Amino acid sequence: MEWLHDLSYLFGGAFLANAVPHFVSGMMGRSFQSPFAKPSGEGLSSSTVNVLWGFANFVVAYLLIARVGCFTLRAADHVTAAGLGVLLMGVMSARLFGRFHGGNSPTGS
């Protein structure tokens, strides 16, 4: 069942990566896209909603990484799985949110 733990760490890494932009944008007082906006994922949600959504993602990441199996930073498969989750969510977010903020063009405009 070790592969199930690695799968949990992969999703934990994805939730961790998703938590950061929402939580940071909210703390900076900036609105940001969230699943609660209209239209979902495209419209902007308030900074408070983003702090709460980011925090919820941190909690899920903690549960998936720290409470499933025995995550060890010295275990290459554990770190690789979580890191891959962070990388995949990061690239997906960059592509998705780049549409709205000009990040998908080579010049950034």
N, CA, C and O atoms as CSV, one atom per row, in Angstrom:
chain,resi,resn,atom,element,x,y,z
A,1,MET,N,N,0.803,-1.208,0.000
A,1,MET,CA,C,0.000,0.000,0.000
A,1,MET,C,C,0.844,1.269,0.000
A,1,MET,O,O,0.311,2.374,0.108
A,2,GLU,N,N,2.153,1.111,-0.121
A,2,GLU,CA,C,3.050,2.263,-0.124
A,2,GLU,C,C,2.708,3.238,-1.259
A,2,GLU,O,O,2.845,4.452,-1.104
A,3,TRP,N,N,2.264,2.699,-2.396
A,3,TRP,CA,C,1.940,3.576,-3.518
A,3,TRP,C,C,0.754,4.471,-3.188
A,3,TRP,O,O,0.660,5.575,-3.727
A,4,LEU,N,N,-0.146,4.037,-2.331
A,4,LEU,CA,C,-1.266,4.883,-1.907
A,4,LEU,C,C,-0.769,6.060,-1.069
A,4,LEU,O,O,-1.302,7.166,-1.155
A,5,HIS,N,N,0.245,5.808,-0.268
A,5,HIS,CA,C,0.839,6.904,0.501
A,5,HIS,C,C,1.475,7.913,-0.447
A,5,HIS,O,O,1.301,9.120,-0.281
A,6,ASP,N,N,2.212,7.419,-1.442
A,6,ASP,CA,C,2.832,8.325,-2.412
A,6,ASP,C,C,1.783,9.120,-3.183
A,6,ASP,O,O,1.986,10.298,-3.476
A,7,LEU,N,N,0.671,8.484,-3.508
A,7,LEU,CA,C,-0.422,9.189,-4.183
A,7,LEU,C,C,-0.993,10.277,-3.277
A,7,LEU,O,O,-1.313,11.371,-3.741
A,8,SER,N,N,-1.116,9.980,-2.005
A,8,SER,CA,C,-1.585,10.973,-1.035
A,8,SER,C,C,-0.611,12.146,-0.963
A,8,SER,O,O,-1.037,13.299,-0.888
A,9,TYR,N,N,0.688,11.865,-0.985
A,9,TYR,CA,C,1.697,12.929,-0.923
A,9,TYR,C,C,1.665,13.773,-2.198
A,9,TYR,O,O,1.872,14.985,-2.144
A,10,LEU,N,N,1.407,13.141,-3.336
A,10,LEU,CA,C,1.289,13.872,-4.594
A,10,LEU,C,C,0.138,14.875,-4.513
A,10,LEU,O,O,0.307,16.046,-4.853
A,11,PHE,N,N,-1.026,14.417,-4.064
A,11,PHE,CA,C,-2.170,15.321,-3.947
A,11,PHE,C,C,-1.953,16.348,-2.836
A,11,PHE,O,O,-2.407,17.487,-2.941
A,12,GLY,N,N,-1.265,15.944,-1.780
A,12,GLY,CA,C,-0.925,16.892,-0.724
A,12,GLY,C,C,-0.061,18.018,-1.246
A,12,GLY,O,O,-0.256,19.177,-0.883
A,13,GLY,N,N,0.901,17.682,-2.103
A,13,GLY,CA,C,1.742,18.704,-2.722
A,13,GLY,C,C,0.935,19.632,-3.612
A,13,GLY,O,O,1.186,20.836,-3.655
A,14,ALA,N,N,-0.041,19.067,-4.326
A,14,ALA,CA,C,-0.895,19.894,-5.188
A,14,ALA,C,C,-1.727,20.865,-4.352
A,14,ALA,O,O,-1.851,22.039,-4.703
A,15,PHE,N,N,-2.294,20.383,-3.251
A,15,PHE,CA,C,-3.066,21.272,-2.379
A,15,PHE,C,C,-2.171,22.335,-1.743
A,15,PHE,O,O,-2.590,23.479,-1.569
A,16,LEU,N,N,-0.953,21.960,-1.400
A,16,LEU,CA,C,-0.003,22.922,-0.830
A,16,LEU,C,C,0.302,24.032,-1.837
A,16,LEU,O,O,0.299,25.212,-1.486
A,17,ALA,N,N,0.564,23.649,-3.081
A,17,ALA,CA,C,0.849,24.646,-4.114
A,17,ALA,C,C,-0.363,25.530,-4.376
A,17,ALA,O,O,-0.209,26.722,-4.640
A,18,ASN,N,N,-1.556,24.971,-4.309
A,18,ASN,CA,C,-2.767,25.756,-4.540
A,18,ASN,C,C,-3.043,26.726,-3.392
A,18,ASN,O,O,-3.633,27.787,-3.596
A,19,ALA,N,N,-2.617,26.360,-2.201
A,19,ALA,CA,C,-2.859,27.212,-1.033
A,19,ALA,C,C,-2.101,28.532,-1.118
A,19,ALA,O,O,-2.617,29.575,-0.717
A,20,VAL,N,N,-0.891,28.488,-1.636
A,20,VAL,CA,C,0.000,29.654,-1.579
A,20,VAL,C,C,-0.553,30.887,-2.278
A,20,VAL,O,O,-0.639,31.935,-1.638
A,21,PRO,N,N,-0.939,30.828,-3.575
A,21,PRO,CA,C,-1.394,32.058,-4.219
A,21,PRO,C,C,-2.671,32.634,-3.609
A,21,PRO,O,O,-2.836,33.851,-3.523
A,22,HIS,N,N,-3.569,31.745,-3.187
A,22,HIS,CA,C,-4.814,32.228,-2.588
A,22,HIS,C,C,-4.540,32.915,-1.254
A,22,HIS,O,O,-5.026,34.018,-1.004
A,23,PHE,N,N,-3.762,32.260,-0.406
A,23,PHE,CA,C,-3.484,32.801,0.919
A,23,PHE,C,C,-2.683,34.104,0.824
A,23,PHE,O,O,-2.995,35.077,1.511
A,24,VAL,N,N,-1.662,34.122,-0.019
A,24,VAL,CA,C,-0.819,35.321,-0.149
A,24,VAL,C,C,-1.602,36.472,-0.764
A,24,VAL,O,O,-1.513,37.600,-0.281
A,25,SER,N,N,-2.362,36.212,-1.814
A,25,SER,CA,C,-3.172,37.283,-2.417
A,25,SER,C,C,-4.144,37.853,-1.402
A,25,SER,O,O,-4.309,39.069,-1.306
A,26,GLY,N,N,-4.788,36.976,-0.643
A,26,GLY,CA,C,-5.726,37.434,0.370
A,26,GLY,C,C,-5.053,38.261,1.439
A,26,GLY,O,O,-5.580,39.295,1.850
A,27,MET,N,N,-3.880,37.812,1.900
A,27,MET,CA,C,-3.158,38.563,2.932
A,27,MET,C,C,-2.713,39.933,2.434
A,27,MET,O,O,-2.583,40.873,3.218
A,28,MET,N,N,-2.481,40.041,1.135
A,28,MET,CA,C,-2.080,41.321,0.546
A,28,MET,C,C,-3.289,42.213,0.268
A,28,MET,O,O,-3.143,43.345,-0.195
A,29,GLY,N,N,-4.487,41.689,0.557
A,29,GLY,CA,C,-5.697,42.471,0.344
A,29,GLY,C,C,-6.146,42.505,-1.099
A,29,GLY,O,O,-6.927,43.375,-1.487
A,30,ARG,N,N,-5.667,41.576,-1.893
A,30,ARG,CA,C,-6.009,41.545,-3.318
A,30,ARG,C,C,-7.042,40.467,-3.604
A,30,ARG,O,O,-7.014,39.385,-3.019
A,31,SER,N,N,-7.950,40.786,-4.512
A,31,SER,CA,C,-8.891,39.763,-4.963
A,31,SER,C,C,-8.152,38.823,-5.916
A,31,SER,O,O,-7.135,39.187,-6.506
A,32,PHE,N,N,-8.681,37.614,-6.051
A,32,PHE,CA,C,-8.022,36.605,-6.873
A,32,PHE,C,C,-9.080,35.594,-7.305
A,32,PHE,O,O,-10.117,35.463,-6.655
A,33,GLN,N,N,-8.824,34.883,-8.391
A,33,GLN,CA,C,-9.754,33.868,-8.865
A,33,GLN,C,C,-9.892,32.768,-7.815
A,33,GLN,O,O,-8.926,32.401,-7.146
A,34,SER,N,N,-11.107,32.255,-7.687
A,34,SER,CA,C,-11.334,31.107,-6.799
A,34,SER,C,C,-12.540,30.330,-7.305
A,34,SER,O,O,-13.276,30.811,-8.167
A,35,PRO,N,N,-12.744,29.135,-6.775
A,35,PRO,CA,C,-13.907,28.343,-7.192
A,35,PRO,C,C,-15.234,28.967,-6.772
A,35,PRO,O,O,-16.288,28.557,-7.258
A,36,PHE,N,N,-15.197,29.947,-5.880
A,36,PHE,CA,C,-16.425,30.541,-5.363
A,36,PHE,C,C,-16.867,31.776,-6.140
A,36,PHE,O,O,-17.930,32.333,-5.865
A,37,ALA,N,N,-16.064,32.205,-7.102
A,37,ALA,CA,C,-16.372,33.401,-7.891
A,37,ALA,C,C,-17.371,33.042,-8.995
A,37,ALA,O,O,-17.610,31.868,-9.274
A,38,LYS,N,N,-17.936,34.053,-9.603
A,38,LYS,CA,C,-18.831,33.871,-10.749
A,38,LYS,C,C,-18.162,34.494,-11.957
A,38,LYS,O,O,-17.895,35.695,-11.916
A,39,PRO,N,N,-17.874,33.781,-13.021
A,39,PRO,CA,C,-17.926,32.332,-13.160
A,39,PRO,C,C,-16.806,31.664,-12.353
A,39,PRO,O,O,-15.746,32.249,-12.130
A,40,SER,N,N,-17.061,30.455,-11.932
A,40,SER,CA,C,-16.148,29.710,-11.068
A,40,SER,C,C,-14.755,29.590,-11.682
A,40,SER,O,O,-14.600,29.147,-12.820
A,41,GLY,N,N,-13.743,29.994,-10.907
A,41,GLY,CA,C,-12.362,29.893,-11.361
A,41,GLY,C,C,-11.912,31.006,-12.280
A,41,GLY,O,O,-10.726,31.103,-12.595
A,42,GLU,N,N,-12.835,31.850,-12.717
A,42,GLU,CA,C,-12.478,32.944,-13.618
A,42,GLU,C,C,-12.744,34.302,-12.999
A,42,GLU,O,O,-11.947,35.228,-13.151
A,43,GLY,N,N,-13.871,34.422,-12.296
A,43,GLY,CA,C,-14.178,35.682,-11.632
A,43,GLY,C,C,-13.305,35.854,-10.399
A,43,GLY,O,O,-12.617,34.925,-9.975
A,44,LEU,N,N,-13.340,37.039,-9.835
A,44,LEU,CA,C,-12.513,37.342,-8.675
A,44,LEU,C,C,-13.299,37.172,-7.387
A,44,LEU,O,O,-14.474,37.529,-7.308
A,45,SER,N,N,-12.633,36.622,-6.380
A,45,SER,CA,C,-13.196,36.515,-5.037
A,45,SER,C,C,-12.477,37.506,-4.138
A,45,SER,O,O,-11.352,37.917,-4.423
A,46,SER,N,N,-13.131,37.882,-3.058
A,46,SER,CA,C,-12.556,38.857,-2.131
A,46,SER,C,C,-11.299,38.304,-1.473
A,46,SER,O,O,-11.045,37.100,-1.493
A,47,SER,N,N,-10.524,39.207,-0.892
A,47,SER,CA,C,-9.309,38.802,-0.198
A,47,SER,C,C,-9.632,37.882,0.981
A,47,SER,O,O,-8.881,36.947,1.260
A,48,THR,N,N,-10.726,38.139,1.661
A,48,THR,CA,C,-11.115,37.288,2.798
A,48,THR,C,C,-11.443,35.874,2.336
A,48,THR,O,O,-11.015,34.904,2.962
A,49,VAL,N,N,-12.186,35.748,1.263
A,49,VAL,CA,C,-12.510,34.424,0.718
A,49,VAL,C,C,-11.228,33.696,0.333
A,49,VAL,O,O,-11.107,32.491,0.558
A,50,ASN,N,N,-10.274,34.416,-0.243
A,50,ASN,CA,C,-9.025,33.775,-0.649
A,50,ASN,C,C,-8.184,33.339,0.536
A,50,ASN,O,O,-7.549,32.286,0.471
A,51,VAL,N,N,-8.156,34.100,1.606
A,51,VAL,CA,C,-7.430,33.667,2.806
A,51,VAL,C,C,-8.069,32.386,3.348
A,51,VAL,O,O,-7.364,31.439,3.696
A,52,LEU,N,N,-9.393,32.356,3.418
A,52,LEU,CA,C,-10.082,31.174,3.924
A,52,LEU,C,C,-9.868,29.964,3.012
A,52,LEU,O,O,-9.648,28.854,3.496
A,53,TRP,N,N,-9.932,30.173,1.705
A,53,TRP,CA,C,-9.725,29.091,0.748
A,53,TRP,C,C,-8.282,28.599,0.807
A,53,TRP,O,O,-8.034,27.394,0.774
A,54,GLY,N,N,-7.342,29.518,0.894
A,54,GLY,CA,C,-5.939,29.129,1.021
A,54,GLY,C,C,-5.693,28.331,2.288
A,54,GLY,O,O,-4.991,27.321,2.264
A,55,PHE,N,N,-6.271,28.783,3.399
A,55,PHE,CA,C,-6.108,28.067,4.664
A,55,PHE,C,C,-6.707,26.664,4.588
A,55,PHE,O,O,-6.118,25.705,5.089
A,56,ALA,N,N,-7.867,26.547,3.965
A,56,ALA,CA,C,-8.494,25.230,3.795
A,56,ALA,C,C,-7.583,24.303,2.988
A,56,ALA,O,O,-7.483,23.113,3.286
A,57,ASN,N,N,-6.929,24.843,1.978
A,57,ASN,CA,C,-5.991,24.046,1.180
A,57,ASN,C,C,-4.775,23.635,2.003
A,57,ASN,O,O,-4.274,22.521,1.847
A,58,PHE,N,N,-4.292,24.521,2.881
A,58,PHE,CA,C,-3.187,24.162,3.780
A,58,PHE,C,C,-3.589,22.996,4.690
A,58,PHE,O,O,-2.799,22.078,4.912
A,59,VAL,N,N,-4.817,23.037,5.213
A,59,VAL,CA,C,-5.300,21.974,6.105
A,59,VAL,C,C,-5.356,20.641,5.354
A,59,VAL,O,O,-4.908,19.619,5.873
A,60,VAL,N,N,-5.904,20.648,4.136
A,60,VAL,CA,C,-5.989,19.417,3.353
A,60,VAL,C,C,-4.586,18.907,3.028
A,60,VAL,O,O,-4.332,17.704,3.104
A,61,ALA,N,N,-3.671,19.813,2.665
A,61,ALA,CA,C,-2.287,19.411,2.384
A,61,ALA,C,C,-1.660,18.763,3.613
A,61,ALA,O,O,-0.986,17.738,3.501
A,62,TYR,N,N,-1.875,19.349,4.769
A,62,TYR,CA,C,-1.347,18.780,6.013
A,62,TYR,C,C,-1.898,17.372,6.248
A,62,TYR,O,O,-1.151,16.448,6.573
A,63,LEU,N,N,-3.197,17.224,6.081
A,63,LEU,CA,C,-3.819,15.916,6.310
A,63,LEU,C,C,-3.278,14.865,5.346
A,63,LEU,O,O,-3.030,13.727,5.746
A,64,LEU,N,N,-3.093,15.236,4.084
A,64,LEU,CA,C,-2.622,14.284,3.081
A,64,LEU,C,C,-1.135,13.954,3.218
A,64,LEU,O,O,-0.711,12.845,2.892
A,65,ILE,N,N,-0.349,14.909,3.697
A,65,ILE,CA,C,1.092,14.679,3.800
A,65,ILE,C,C,1.494,14.180,5.185
A,65,ILE,O,O,2.209,13.185,5.299
A,66,ALA,N,N,1.050,14.846,6.214
A,66,ALA,CA,C,1.536,14.537,7.558
A,66,ALA,C,C,0.747,13.454,8.277
A,66,ALA,O,O,1.259,12.847,9.218
A,67,ARG,N,N,-0.482,13.198,7.857
A,67,ARG,CA,C,-1.316,12.252,8.589
A,67,ARG,C,C,-1.523,10.922,7.866
A,67,ARG,O,O,-2.111,9.999,8.430
A,68,VAL,N,N,-1.048,10.816,6.631
A,68,VAL,CA,C,-1.158,9.559,5.892
A,68,VAL,C,C,0.221,8.909,5.874
A,68,VAL,O,O,1.207,9.540,5.492
A,69,GLY,N,N,0.284,7.681,6.276
A,69,GLY,CA,C,1.567,6.989,6.302
A,69,GLY,C,C,2.520,7.663,7.273
A,69,GLY,O,O,2.114,8.173,8.317
A,70,CYS,N,N,3.781,7.657,6.913
A,70,CYS,CA,C,4.819,8.277,7.747
A,70,CYS,C,C,5.741,9.062,6.819
A,70,CYS,O,O,6.818,8.589,6.456
A,71,PHE,N,N,5.307,10.270,6.437
A,71,PHE,CA,C,6.082,11.093,5.510
A,71,PHE,C,C,7.444,11.405,6.116
A,71,PHE,O,O,7.544,11.851,7.259
A,72,THR,N,N,8.491,11.163,5.329
A,72,THR,CA,C,9.853,11.415,5.760
A,72,THR,C,C,10.564,12.242,4.706
A,72,THR,O,O,10.588,11.875,3.531
A,73,LEU,N,N,11.142,13.360,5.126
A,73,LEU,CA,C,11.874,14.207,4.182
A,73,LEU,C,C,13.107,13.511,3.613
A,73,LEU,O,O,13.604,13.906,2.558
A,74,ARG,N,N,13.602,12.490,4.290
A,74,ARG,CA,C,14.777,11.756,3.810
A,74,ARG,C,C,14.414,10.635,2.842
A,74,ARG,O,O,15.300,10.028,2.241
A,75,ALA,N,N,13.139,10.358,2.687
A,75,ALA,CA,C,12.695,9.311,1.761
A,75,ALA,C,C,12.463,9.938,0.385
A,75,ALA,O,O,11.557,10.752,0.206
A,76,ALA,N,N,13.285,9.552,-0.569
A,76,ALA,CA,C,13.233,10.162,-1.898
A,76,ALA,C,C,11.865,10.006,-2.551
A,76,ALA,O,O,11.397,10.934,-3.212
A,77,ASP,N,N,11.214,8.861,-2.385
A,77,ASP,CA,C,9.914,8.668,-3.026
A,77,ASP,C,C,8.859,9.570,-2.408
A,77,ASP,O,O,7.970,10.041,-3.118
A,78,HIS,N,N,8.930,9.824,-1.115
A,78,HIS,CA,C,7.973,10.727,-0.464
A,78,HIS,C,C,8.143,12.149,-0.978
A,78,HIS,O,O,7.174,12.804,-1.361
A,79,VAL,N,N,9.380,12.614,-0.980
A,79,VAL,CA,C,9.662,13.985,-1.415
A,79,VAL,C,C,9.393,14.150,-2.905
A,79,VAL,O,O,8.895,15.190,-3.336
A,80,THR,N,N,9.716,13.136,-3.688
A,80,THR,CA,C,9.462,13.189,-5.129
A,80,THR,C,C,7.965,13.288,-5.409
A,80,THR,O,O,7.540,14.079,-6.251
A,81,ALA,N,N,7.173,12.490,-4.709
A,81,ALA,CA,C,5.723,12.520,-4.921
A,81,ALA,C,C,5.143,13.883,-4.558
A,81,ALA,O,O,4.379,14.458,-5.333
A,82,ALA,N,N,5.499,14.403,-3.383
A,82,ALA,CA,C,4.985,15.716,-2.971
A,82,ALA,C,C,5.497,16.812,-3.899
A,82,ALA,O,O,4.743,17.708,-4.279
A,83,GLY,N,N,6.770,16.743,-4.264
A,83,GLY,CA,C,7.344,17.739,-5.169
A,83,GLY,C,C,6.707,17.714,-6.539
A,83,GLY,O,O,6.503,18.761,-7.152
A,84,LEU,N,N,6.392,16.531,-7.022
A,84,LEU,CA,C,5.722,16.409,-8.319
A,84,LEU,C,C,4.326,17.017,-8.255
A,84,LEU,O,O,3.878,17.652,-9.210
A,85,GLY,N,N,3.641,16.825,-7.135
A,85,GLY,CA,C,2.330,17.452,-6.957
A,85,GLY,C,C,2.427,18.964,-6.977
A,85,GLY,O,O,1.604,19.636,-7.598
A,86,VAL,N,N,3.442,19.508,-6.292
A,86,VAL,CA,C,3.669,20.962,-6.293
A,86,VAL,C,C,3.956,21.447,-7.712
A,86,VAL,O,O,3.386,22.441,-8.162
A,87,LEU,N,N,4.840,20.741,-8.411
A,87,LEU,CA,C,5.215,21.142,-9.776
A,87,LEU,C,C,4.018,21.094,-10.727
A,87,LEU,O,O,3.786,22.043,-11.476
A,88,LEU,N,N,3.261,20.001,-10.701
A,88,LEU,CA,C,2.112,19.876,-11.606
A,88,LEU,C,C,1.064,20.951,-11.338
A,88,LEU,O,O,0.550,21.562,-12.275
A,89,MET,N,N,0.747,21.184,-10.073
A,89,MET,CA,C,-0.233,22.228,-9.751
A,89,MET,C,C,0.322,23.599,-10.117
A,89,MET,O,O,-0.419,24.465,-10.582
A,90,GLY,N,N,1.609,23.799,-9.912
A,90,GLY,CA,C,2.223,25.077,-10.267
A,90,GLY,C,C,2.130,25.368,-11.757
A,90,GLY,O,O,1.778,26.477,-12.159
A,91,VAL,N,N,2.445,24.372,-12.571
A,91,VAL,CA,C,2.379,24.558,-14.030
A,91,VAL,C,C,0.931,24.747,-14.484
A,91,VAL,O,O,0.645,25.600,-15.325
A,92,MET,N,N,0.021,23.949,-13.923
A,92,MET,CA,C,-1.393,24.104,-14.293
A,92,MET,C,C,-1.915,25.485,-13.900
A,92,MET,O,O,-2.641,26.118,-14.667
A,93,SER,N,N,-1.554,25.944,-12.729
A,93,SER,CA,C,-1.989,27.273,-12.276
A,93,SER,C,C,-1.388,28.373,-13.128
A,93,SER,O,O,-2.066,29.346,-13.460
A,94,ALA,N,N,-0.115,28.226,-13.486
A,94,ALA,CA,C,0.533,29.231,-14.329
A,94,ALA,C,C,-0.183,29.354,-15.669
A,94,ALA,O,O,-0.414,30.461,-16.156
A,95,ARG,N,N,-0.532,28.222,-16.258
A,95,ARG,CA,C,-1.241,28.240,-17.539
A,95,ARG,C,C,-2.644,28.827,-17.386
A,95,ARG,O,O,-3.071,29.642,-18.204
A,96,LEU,N,N,-3.356,28.413,-16.341
A,96,LEU,CA,C,-4.728,28.878,-16.140
A,96,LEU,C,C,-4.767,30.365,-15.814
A,96,LEU,O,O,-5.467,31.127,-16.481
A,97,PHE,N,N,-4.029,30.782,-14.802
A,97,PHE,CA,C,-4.094,32.177,-14.369
A,97,PHE,C,C,-3.307,33.102,-15.278
A,97,PHE,O,O,-3.525,34.314,-15.269
A,98,GLY,N,N,-2.392,32.543,-16.067
A,98,GLY,CA,C,-1.666,33.352,-17.049
A,98,GLY,C,C,-2.587,33.953,-18.090
A,98,GLY,O,O,-2.281,35.001,-18.659
A,99,ARG,N,N,-3.724,33.297,-18.350
A,99,ARG,CA,C,-4.709,33.840,-19.293
A,99,ARG,C,C,-5.235,35.181,-18.812
A,99,ARG,O,O,-5.522,36.068,-19.617
A,100,PHE,N,N,-5.362,35.330,-17.496
A,100,PHE,CA,C,-5.963,36.530,-16.928
A,100,PHE,C,C,-4.953,37.615,-16.616
A,100,PHE,O,O,-5.302,38.795,-16.564
A,101,HIS,N,N,-3.700,37.226,-16.405
A,101,HIS,CA,C,-2.698,38.185,-15.938
A,101,HIS,C,C,-1.559,38.383,-16.912
A,101,HIS,O,O,-0.555,39.004,-16.564
A,102,GLY,N,N,-1.689,37.874,-18.118
A,102,GLY,CA,C,-0.680,38.090,-19.151
A,102,GLY,C,C,0.562,37.252,-18.998
A,102,GLY,O,O,1.589,37.560,-19.603
A,103,GLY,N,N,0.501,36.193,-18.202
A,103,GLY,CA,C,1.685,35.390,-17.955
A,103,GLY,C,C,1.961,34.312,-18.985
A,103,GLY,O,O,2.973,33.620,-18.880
A,104,ASN,N,N,1.100,34.144,-19.974
A,104,ASN,CA,C,1.315,33.087,-20.961
A,104,ASN,C,C,2.046,33.568,-22.207
A,104,ASN,O,O,2.411,32.764,-23.064
A,105,SER,N,N,2.259,34.865,-22.307
A,105,SER,CA,C,2.997,35.357,-23.473
A,105,SER,C,C,4.473,35.523,-23.094
A,105,SER,O,O,4.790,35.756,-21.927
A,106,PRO,N,N,5.371,35.405,-24.070
A,106,PRO,CA,C,6.802,35.479,-23.760
A,106,PRO,C,C,7.211,36.828,-23.155
A,106,PRO,O,O,8.177,36.896,-22.395
A,107,THR,N,N,6.492,37.883,-23.482
A,107,THR,CA,C,6.865,39.196,-22.958
A,107,THR,C,C,6.133,39.547,-21.677
A,107,THR,O,O,6.427,40.560,-21.043
A,108,GLY,N,N,5.159,38.693,-21.289
A,108,GLY,CA,C,4.405,38.935,-20.073
A,108,GLY,C,C,3.330,39.998,-20.207
A,108,GLY,O,O,2.787,40.456,-19.202
A,109,SER,N,N,3.013,40.400,-21.443
A,109,SER,CA,C,1.955,41.418,-21.622
A,109,SER,C,C,0.775,40.857,-22.347
A,109,SER,O,O,-0.201,41.570,-22.581
